[in-house]
Amino acid sequence: MSDGSATTAQKLAELNRRLAEGGDEAAIARQHARGKKTALERVLDLLDADSFVELDRLVRHQAHGFGLDKRRPAGDGIVAGYGTIDGRQVCVYAQDFTVFGGSLGQAHGRKIQKVQELALRTGVPLIGILDGGGARIQEGVASLAAFAGIMRNNTLASGVIPQISLIMGPAAGGAVYSPALTDFVVMVDKTSHMFITGPDVIRTVTGEDVGFEELGGAHTHASRSGVAHYLASDEDDALEYVKELLSYLPANNLSVPPPIPTEPCPTAPEESDLALDRLIPDSANQPYDMGELIAALLDDGYFLQVQENFARNIMVGFGRIEGHSVGVVANQPAHMAGTLDIAASEKAARFVRTCDVYGIPVLTLVDVPGFLPGTGQEWEGIIRRGAKLLYAYAEATVPLVTVITRKAYGGAYIVMGSKDLGADVNLAWPTAQVAVMGAQGAVNILHRRELQAAGEGEAELRGKLLNDYEESFANPYVAAENGWIDAVIAPHETRWQVASALRALRTKRSDLPAKKHGNIPL
C-alpha cells in the first residue's frame, strides 16, 4: 500500500499526463504547411505574454456513434479561456482544425457557450477564432443545438460587450452565422472562406461553376458582400488589427474607451490645418480625397478604417481627437462622387449603430450630391435600405458632430447627420452647398419654360439662372440663418472647432422613449 505522499504524487502525475496530451503531430504539420497557426498558437500570439488562462482543457465529447467513442481528444477541438490584450481583460476561444477538422459537436459548442457567458457576466470583449468544418455530422442534431445556443449568446451579448470574429480557415453552413452576429469580422487572404453552401453544391443545384476564393474568399467578402470588416494579408496582420481595433472600444457598454493622454488641440492653426483651405476644388464637379481631411482632424493623422474595400464611396473607421476615441463617417468624393447607394447606406448605418451602442462619438464629414439614381437601386430597395442610415442617426444618443465641406443635397443632406435628425453640432465650410438639389437640376425644373422659350439665348440665360440659384440657395448661409447650421467656419478652423465640440459633449445625456425596441427597416 502506498503512503499518502505517494498517492498524492501519483495523482499529480496523472494530472500532468492528462494535461500533456498533445494534438496529432501530423495534423499540426499539415496546418503549418498551409501557412496557418494552431489554435493555441493563435491565442498566445493574440494575448499578452503569460496572461492566458485556459478553461475546460480536459473536456471530452460524450458521443458514441460512428466510432467517435474511440477518439476522445482532450479539449474536443476548441481552446477557450481568458487573458489580457494591452493589459485589458478579454475572453477568447479558438477552433482547432487539427482535431476533427475543427468541427463543432455538443462538448465543443458548450465550451464556446461557457466562455461567451463568462465574457458577458464579467463585461469584457469576446474574440472568437474560427477554423472549422461546421457541424460535426456524427453528432447529429446535438451539434445544431450547440450552434443555436452560441448564436443566442451572440445576440444577448450584442451591444453589451464588443464581439470580434477572426476567420482563419473555413466557416461553412450554419457556422457562418455566429460571426455574422458579431460586431466585426476579420478575414485572412487566401486561407479564409465563408459560405452557406460550397462550390460543389452550387454547381449541382444551379450549374454555376465557382471556386472557393471567388465564392467566399476574403477578397470577396471584403469588397463585394461587405461581410468582412478587414482583409488581412496574413494571420499576424489579422491579430494586430484586432488588437488595434480593441484599443478604440470600451470593455462594455457601461464603460468608455481608454483615452490616451495628449495635449489639447491648439487654437492657432498648424500647416496641416491651413492646407484644408486649399482642399476643395473651384469646380463643384472635381473630386478630391476626403481622406486628407480625416487625416488633418485626427490625432497623428491616423485613421483605422473599417470595411475599407467595400462601398468605397463612403469611409468609416476609428481615430482619436485629443486622445479620445471617435468614429468617423465620411462621404468620399473620389469614388462615385460620394453618392449614397445601398451598400454605402448599410455600411454607414451599421457603423453608426456600433459607435452608438459603445458610447463612441460620431464625426460626420459631408460631401454628398444625393442618392445614386437607377432602376437597379430602386428595385433592390434603396428606399428601405437607405432608411437604415437615417434610422441609425436618428436613434443615436452619443455626441454627433457634422461638418459639411461641399455638397449636401436633398434627402442625402437629411440622412448624413443633419441638425433636425439629432446632430448636436453642425458646422459648414463657406464652400458648402446646402440645398434641395444641385443648381443644374433645380434650374431645369424651375425654369423649364423660360429656357425652352429662350431660343438662341438659352445658354446665356441658363448661366445667369445657375448663378442666381447658387447665390440664393446653394450656399451654407440660408441654413445658418435658420439655425440648421451652427456655424460657418474657415476650413483651417475645423480641427479646433470639432475638438471643442466633442469636449463640450462629453457630458451629454440623452434618453430615448421607453420601448421594447424600435422597428428598423431591415
N, C-alpha and C positions, 0 to 999 in steps of 0.2 A: 504494500500500500504506500502511495506517495504521501509525503508530508504536505502541509498547507502551502509552503513556498513553492514546492514542485508543481502543485496543482495550479497555482497562480501563474507560474512560468509557462505551463502547458497552455493555459487559456490565452495568455498573451501571444504565444507562438501561433495559436490557431487564428487569433485576430489578425496578426501580421500576415499569415498565409492568405487569408481571405482578402485583405486589403491589397496584397501584392499581385492578385490575379490580373494579368495584363490582357490586352487585346490580341487579336490574331496578327502576328508579325508580318505575314504575307499580305494581309489586307492593309495593314498600315503602310507597307512599302508601296502598294498599288496607289494608295491615297496620295502619298508623297510624289509618286511618278506623274500624277495628274496635275501637279503644282498646287495641291491642296494640303492644308494642315489637318491634323486630327482635332477632334472636338476639344480635348483638354489643352492642346497647344494654342488653339484659338482663344480659349477663355483666359489662359495665363498671359497671352500677348495683349489682350484687351484690358485686363485689370492691373492695378498697381502691384508691384513686386511683393510677394509674400502676403497678399491680402485675401486670397481666395480661400473660402471655407466651403468644402463640398458637402452636400446633403444627399441622403438616400443612395450612398455609394454601394450599399450591399443589397439593394432591391433586385429581385429576380422575378421574371414573369411566372405566372402560375398556369399557363396553358399546357395542354397535353396533346392536342391533335397534330397530325402531320409530322410527328417526330420531334415536336418542339420540346417535349419533356426531356429529351436527351441533350438539348442545347439550352442551358440556362445561365448565360453570362451575367456576372455581377454588373449592376448598373442598367442593364437592359437597353443599351444603346443611347443613353442620354446622360450628359454631365450637367448637374444643376447645383446651384448654391448662391453665395453672395460674396461680395468683396467691395473694393473701392476703385474709383477712377478719379484721379487728381484729388484723392482724399475724401471724395464724396461717396456715400454708400449707394450701391446698386445691387439688384438681383439679376442673375443671368442663367440661361440654360443653353446647351449646345447639343444638337443631334450628332451622333457618332455613326458615320456612314460605314465604318469598318465592322459594325455589329448589325446583322440583319439588314444591311443597306440603309440603316437609319430609319427603318420603317417603324410606324407608331402602333403599339399594342396597348393593352389596358394598363400595365405597370408603367410603361414608358409615358403614356399620357397622364397618368396620375402624378408622376414626378413633376411634369410641367405644371399641372394644375396647382400642386403644392407650392411651388416657388412663385407662381403668379399670385397666389393668395397671400404668401408672405410679403411680397412686394406691396400689395395693396394694403395690408394691415400696418406695415411699417412706413408707408408713404414714400417709397423710393422708386426710381426709374427701373424698368424691366427691359432687358435686352435678350432677344431670342436669336439664336444662330441656327438656321435651318439647312440641313443637308441630308435629305432622306427621300425614300421612295414612296411616301404616302402611307396609307393604311396597311397594316400587317394583315394580309389576306387570311392567313392561317387562323387568326383570332376572331374573324368574322365581325359581327355587329358590335362586339366589345370595343374594337378599335374605333368604330364610328361614334359610339357613345363617348369615348375619350376625346375625340375631336370636338364633339358638341360641347363638352364641359370646358375645354380650352377656349373655344370661341365665345362662350358665355362669359368667362372670366375676362377675356379681351374687352368685351362690351361693357362689363361692370367697371373695369379699370379706365375706360376711355374718358378722357377729360379729368381724371383724378391723378394719375401718375403718367409720366412720359413712357411710351412703349415704342421700342425700336426693333425692327426686324432686319437681320443680316441674312441674305440669301447667298449661301456659299456652296451650292450644289443644286441638285434637283429639288423642286417643290411642285408636285403634280396632284391633280384631282382636288379633293377636299382640303388637302394640306395648304393650298394657296390662300384660303380664306382667313386663316388666323393672321398672317402678315397683312392682308388687306384691311383688317380691322385695326391695325396699329397706326401710330402717328407717322412713322417714317419707315420706308423700305429702302435698303441699300443692297445693290447687286454688284457682282464681280464679273468683269468682262471675260467672256469665253467659258467660264466654269459655272455660271448661274443660269438656271432655267426655271420658268414658272409658266404653267399652262393647266387648263382644266382637262383637256383631252390632248393626248400626244399626237405626233405626226402620223403614226400608223392608223389610229382610229379615224383621224380626219380623212386620210387617204381612202379608207374603206367606206366611210359614210358619205363623204361629199365628192370624192375624186380629186381633191386638191393635193398637189404634191408640194409639201413644205418641209423644211428641215428644222431641227431643234432651235438653232440660233435665230432663224427668221421668225419662227412661230413664237418663241417665248424666251429668247436670249436677253441679256442685259441691255444691249443696244435697242432692241425692240421696245422693251418696257420703259426705257429712259427717254426715248424720243417719240414713240408712236402712241402707246397706250397711256403713258403717264403713271403707270403703277409704281415704277421705281423713282425715288427721290434723288438718288445719286448713283452714278455709274463709276464704279471703282476700277482702276487699272489692274489691281491685284488685291490679294487678301489684306496685306499690310495697309494699303491705301484705304480700304473699306473700314478697317478697325480705327485708323487715325481719324477718318471723317466722323465716325460715331463719337469718339472722344471729344472732338471739337464741337460737334453738334450739342452734346450734353452740357457743354460749358455755357451755352446760351439759355438753357432750360432750367426751370426750378426742379426741386426734388418732387414736388407735388403741387396740386392746385391751391394749397393754402400757404405756400411759401413763395419766395421771389427768386429769380435767377441771381447767382452770386455776382455782385458788382466787382469791377476791377478798379482799385483806387487810381484816380487820374486827376489832372488839373482841370478846372472849369474851362469852358470854351472861351477863348479871348474875345473881347469886344472888337478889337481892331482887326480888320481883315488881313489874312495872310495871302501869299501868292496864289495858292490853290483856290482861295475864295474869289480873288479878283479875276481869275481865269473864267469863272462862271459868267461874268458879264459878256463874254465873247462866245458862250456856248450855243446860243440859239441863232441859227442862220437867218439872214434877212428874208429869204424866201420861205413862206409858210409850208411849201411842199418839199423842202430839202430836209432829208433825215439827219439825225445826229445820234450819238451814243448816250443813252440815259445813264449808262454805267459810269460815265465821267462825273455826273452829278452825285451819284451814290457814293463814289469814292471820296468826293470832296466833303461829304457830310459826315461820314463815319470815322470813328477813331482809327488812326493809322491807315485810313483809306481801305480798310479790309472788310470785305463782304463775302459771307458764306452763303453761296447760292443754294437754293433748293429747287429741284426739277429744272436744272439749267438747260437741258436739251429738249425739253417738252414745252410746247406753246411759247416759243421764244419771243412772241410779241408782247409778253408781259414777264417781268422779272420779280421773283420773290426770294427772300432769304433773310439772314440774320446779320446784325452788326452791333456795334456799341456806339453810344453817344454819351460823352462824359462818363465812360466806364459802365454804363447801364445797358442791358440787353434791349434791343429794339428790332421789331420785324419791319421789313421794307417791302412795299408793293409798288411797282413802278411800270407804267407803260413804256415800251421800247420802240421809239420811232424808227430805229434802224431795221426793224422787222415788221413787215406788213403795215407800215406807217403807224404802228401802235394800236391798231384797231382791236376791238374786243370780239372774239369769236367764242364758240362753245368751249373749246379747250382752254383758252385763256381765262374765261369766266370761272370755270370749275377749278382750275389751278389756283387762282387768286382766292376764291371763296373758301376752299379748303385751308389755305394758309392763314387767312384772316381768322377763321374759327379756331385754328390751332393756337394762334397767338392769344386769342381771347380766353380760351379755357385755362391757359397757363399764365395769365396776367402779364403778358408782354405787350407793351405799347406798339401801335402800328403807325408807321410813317408812310403816307401815300404820295407818290410823285406822279403828276397827271400831265399827259400829253396824248389825248385820245380824240380822234376825229369822229368816232361813233362805233356802232356795232357793224361787223362785217356783213354786207348785203349778199343775197344769193339764195336760190332755191334750196341748195344743199343745206345751208344753215337753218333756213326756215323749217324745212321738212324734218331735219334731225333734232329740232326742239330748242332753238336759240331762245325762244320766249321763256320756256320753263327753265332751261338750264342756265340762261343768263341771269334769271331772277335769283339764282343761288347766291350770286355775288352781292346783289342788293340786300338779300336777307342776312348774309354774313355781317355786312357793315351795320345794318340797322339794329341787329341784336347785340352787337359788341358793346361791352361796358368798360373795356380798357381805354387808356388815353389814345385818342385818334387825332393825328396832325396831318393835314393835307396841304401840299404845295402844288399849285398849277403853274407849269412853266410855259405852255403854249396853248394847244387846242384843248377845249373842254366843251364838246358839243352834245346837245340833246340828251337822250337817255343815258349815254355813256358818262356825261358830266354828273348826272344824278348818282349813278352807281359807284363812281370812283370816290367815295368818301366825301360827299358833299355836306354842306352845313346842316341842311334840314333832314339828312339821313342819320345824323347823330354825331358828326365830327365835332371835336372840341375847339380846335384852332384851324382856321382855313386861311392860307396865305396865297398870294399870287404875284408872279413877276409882271412887270409892265408889258411884256410880250404875250401875256395870256389873252386868249380869245374865248370868253365865256358867252356862249350863245346857243340858241336852239339848233342852229346848223351853220355850216360854213357859208361864207359870203356868196360863192358861186351858186350853190343850190338855192339859197334864200332869194337871190335876185331873180333867178329863173322862175321861181314860184310867185313872188310878189309883183314882179314887173313883166310878166309874160306878154300881156297885150301891148304894152308900150314898146317892148323890144321887137315884137312882130311888126308893129306899125312904123318902126324907125327906118326901115329900108337900108340904104347905104350908110346911114349914120348909126347903125346898130352897135358897131364896135366901140365908137366913141361914147355912146350912151351907156353901154354896159360898163365901161371903165369908170364912168362917173358914178353910176349906181353902186358899183363894187366899193369904191372909195367911201361913198356916203354910208353904206351899210357897216363897213369896218370901223369907221369913226364913231358911228352911233351905237353899234351893238357888239362887234367883235373885239372887245377890249375887257379889261378887268374892272373898269370904273363903275359901270352900271350895277354890277353885282356888289361892289364895295359900297356904293351909295345906299343899297338896300340891306346891308349887313350880312349878305351871304358870303362875302369875303371880309375877313377881319382886318387885313392889312395888305396893301400892295407894297412890295419891298424890292429893293435892288437885288439882283442875284447874289452879289457878294455878301449880303447880309444873311443869307439863308441859314448857314450853319449856326450862327449865333441865335437867330430867331427860333429855329427848331429846338436847339438845346434849351433855350429859355422856356419855351412852351412845355417841353417834356419835364423839365424841372418843376414847373408850376403844377403840372398834372399828376405828380407822384402821389398826391393825397386824394386823388379823385375817388368819389364814391358814387356808384350808380346801380340801381336795382331795377330789374325787370318785373312786370306784373306777375303775380303768383299764378302758376300754371304747371301742369304735369310736364309738358314740353311743347315747343312750337311745332308747326307742321311745314317744315322747309320743303320747297318744291323739288323733291328728289326725282 
